């Protein structure tokens, strides 16, 4: 490696001497770095022997250490180091914090130089990137940084606890920003509901707790439920009838059925959190919603319609005898969100009718002497 110092002769000689002595403080001063940032570098890099300045600079910005730090990003981006791993930065040194005014002045001078060198367009690109929101997470020596247009992983300090830094920005969306549900992404336009009894456009995942039912987004949950609803046909259910959902999750599907049909809702859900959400959503009391395994459920009632996932049937080898003895329903609907209902039902010996997109169907015959 060839190291070269360019400058006035006496200053270059001083720098060469500081380099030989590994005097980082003198080198930082000769390079014009802010004194506070030189001290930060010496403590962070030389004494503490750390690799990644993100957490330390974020903690200094807010004045405390915590496992989750939220930062308000300056619109000029001059003090941000979030993109340094990709070589995108406004200054050559490590800012001691996002509030370092001395660093901001150095950055303004360098940006002015870019403009004088007819690189104004590139200077604006640089500003937009560094002012854009980001999320940074680190654990066990690996860090992930996400931005509106890309994400990357890089080495960091090996810490036994996860730390997150959230960079919040008021900047408009970058060109090419990805769409998503997070704070940094261009909001997703949710398609209109397939049927009137489903939530409308503009509604996002956490409003319906779709993750409780195993769906990453509300739109995917509504699309899957629409296929089941096409088989159930809530409009054909009498208002004095009853609907049982075995494994009802947080009650979103069952609520969609009874909202349009007016039928009485019954559900079974083993997970306590989902069961509580279903009870609140459906506004039911007593034995209408039971917290138990579906294979422990008993009822003397004959239901008009009962729903069950094909995955639940695969778990219980004697499901035919159980359903015939413990749960009576005039009509059974089974579904499979993976889109392989017909194949899985065939293995179980179940004959179906009215299958919608290989996701949901009406049981004609349970088979095997059901």
Buried (B, 14 or more C-beta within 10 A) or exposed (E): EEEEBEEEEEEBEBBEEBBEEEBBBBBBBBBEBBEBBBEBBBEBBEEEEBBBBBBBBBBBBBEEEEEEBEBEBBEBBBBBBBBBBEEBBBBEBBBBBBBBEBBBEBBBEBBEEBEEEEBEEEBEBBBBBBBBBBBBBBBEEEBBBBBBBEEEEBEBBEBEEEBBBBBEBEBEBBEEBBEBBEEBBEEBEBEEBBBEBBBEEEBBBEEBBBBBBEBEBBBBBBBBBBBBBBBBBBEEBEEEBBBBBBBBBBBBBBBBBBBBBEBBBBBBBBBEEBBBBBBEBBEBEEEBBBBEBBBEBEBEEEBBBBBBBBBBBEEBEEBBBBBEEBBBBEBBBBBBBEEEBBEBBEEBEBEBEBBBEBBBBBBEEBBEEB
